[in-house]
Amino acid sequence: MVRFTIFGIPVEVQPFFWITLAILGGALGADSAVAILGLGLFVMAGFISILVHELGHALMARKFGAYSAITLQAFGGYAAYWGVRLSRPQSFAVTAAGPSIQILLGLTAWFALRHLPALNDNADYFLWKLMGISLFWALLNLLPVMPLDGGQMLHAALGPQRIRLTLGVTIVVAVVVGLAMLVWTHSLIFPIFMGMFAWQALQALRSERGR
């Protein structure tokens, strides 16, 4: 377990965070010094990108007077905040801050690759991975699927009175995106997560209808 503080915000990095990043970075096939170095650069890029994403949430929550803390865990992380009751616009802003600053990070990496003199192959590889992870992770999180950021933003925009609509959108989008990812990547990781989100939303929708 790694713990540190950044900008006054406590951060906890759980072991499975590193393990998950390593697997996604190709740890099972890293059988040479070059591959191991590339794996390390991928893990570092993922760590920085996801930490920046959660910092966006945490710093925006602190702007509204909340206390916040960050936990990085398997397949991502979350920023917890407490001490104040946020309005719907404030909740929307806190949620949007994470993917927004992560997109900015990805575009900064792209700008560096495009316009700054190349340092070496390893630096370029790191920046490519930082850009790719940042943009992919941010755009994935912007899907209107609960409990992703996009789903939380949709819920904040529509309000609790329209929770059934939010859950319905979650189910449709999760199923469509899950099937598209399966066809595109031939990987089961993200389709399984989309299926899990759709199932959770379906159960919540049934619970709402039973009230």
N, C-alpha and C positions, 0 to 999 in steps of 0.2 A: 504494500500500500504506500503510495506516494502522496504526501500532503505538503502544500505550500500556500502562500498568500500572494495575490497579485492585485494591485490597485486597492488593497484593503479587503479583498474578497477571498475567503478561504476556498481552496480547491482540493478535492480529493480524487486521486486517480486510482481506480481499482485494477487489480491484476488482469482481469479478463478484458479490460480495454486494450492493453498491449497485445494480448493473445489474439483478440479479434482482428486488430489492425495487421498483425503479422500474418495471419491466415489470408486476409484479403490481399495483402501485398505479395503473396506467393511464397510463404515460408516453407511450404511442403516441397517446393521444387528448387529451393535455394541451395545448390550443391557446389558452388564455387565462391571464391573471394569476391568476384565482381557482383554476383547475385546477392550475396549477403550484404554488401555495401549498398546495393540498390534497395534491398529490403529495409535496411536501416534508414535510408533517406525517405522511403515511402512512409514508414512509421512516424518519423519526425514531422513530415509534411501533414500527415493526418492528425497528429497530436496538436500541432499549431492551429490548423484550420478549425478543428472541432472546438478547441479551447476558445478561439476567437468568437466562434458562433455563440457559445454559452456566455461569454463575457458580454456580448451584445445584449442578451436578455438581462443579465445581472446588473449591468451598469445602468440600463434604462429603468429597471425596477428601483435601483437606488436613487435615481433622479426623482422618482415620485415618493421618496421617503421610506422605502422598504429596506429591510436587511436582506442580504442575499448570500448564497453559497452555491458552489458549483461541484457537481459530481460527474466524473467521466467514467462510464461503465461500458460493458459489452455493447457493441453496435451503437455507440454514441454517448450521450450524456444528458444532463438536465441542470437547469438553474432553478433552485428553490428560492422563494422570497416570502417574507412574512413581516408583520408589524403594521401593515396598513391594508385597507380595503380599496382595491383599485376599481375605478369606474370602467365601463366598457371601452371607451376610447383609450384609456390608459392601458388596459389589458391588451388591446389590439396593438398599441405602440410597443409594449414590452415584448410581445410575441414576434412582431415584425422586425424588431431590432436585430435578432439573431441572424436570420438569413440575409438581411440587408447588409450587415457589416461583413458577412462571409462572402457575399458576392463582390463587395468592394475589395476584399483581400484577393479574390481570384482575379479580378480585373487588374489589380496592381501587379500581380505576378505576370499576367499576360503582357502588361505594358513594359515590365522589366525585360521580358524575353524579346519583345519586339523592338524596343528602342535603346536599350542599354548595351554596352559592349559585353560580349560573352566572356565569362570568367574561365570556366572549364566545363567539361562534359558533366561532371557530378553536380555542379551548381545549376546547369541548365536542366538536368534531370529533376533535381529537387524543385525547381520553379515550375516545371511542367506538371509534376505531381501535385504541388500546392495549388496550382490553378485548377487542375482537373477535379481534385477532391473538393475544393471549395465550391466550385460552380455546381458540380453534381449534387453535393450534399445539400446546398442551399435550395436548389430547384426541386429536389426530392422532398424537402421539408415544406416547400410551399404548396404541395399538392393539397387540395381541400379534403383531407382525410384525417379524421380524428384517430389518434391523439397528436398527429404531426402539427407543426406550426401553422400550416395552411388551414387545417381543420379547426384549430383553436382560434385563428383569425376570423374564419367564417362564423364560428359560434359567437365570437365577440361582436361581429357585425350584425348578425341576425337576432341575437339575444336569446335568452332562455325560453321565451315563448315559442320560438321556432326551432326547438331542439330536434323535432322529428324531421324537419327539412334538412338540417345539418347532418343527421344520421343517415338519411336517405342518400344525400350527395356522397357521403363517405363510402357507403356500400357500393354505389355504382362506379365511382372513380377508382376505388381500391380494386375491384374486380377487373375493370378494363385495363388499368395500369399493370396489375399483376400478370394478366395474360400477355400483354404487350412485352413486358420484360422477359417473360418466359420464352417467347418467340425470338426476341432480339438477342438475348444474352445466353440462352440455353442453360441458365443457372437457376437453381431453386431457392436461393437465399432470399432475394427480394420478393419473389412471388409468394413465398411462405409468409413473409411479414405482411404483405398486402392482404393475403387471405385471412390472417389472424386479425388484422384491423377490421376487415369486412365482417367477420364473425362477431367480434366484440360489439360493433355498431348494430348488427342485427339483433343481438341479445338485448342491447340497451333500448332499441326501438320497440321490441316486443314488450319490454318492461314499461315503457312509456304508454303503449296502447292499452296495457292492462290496468292503468290507473283510472 
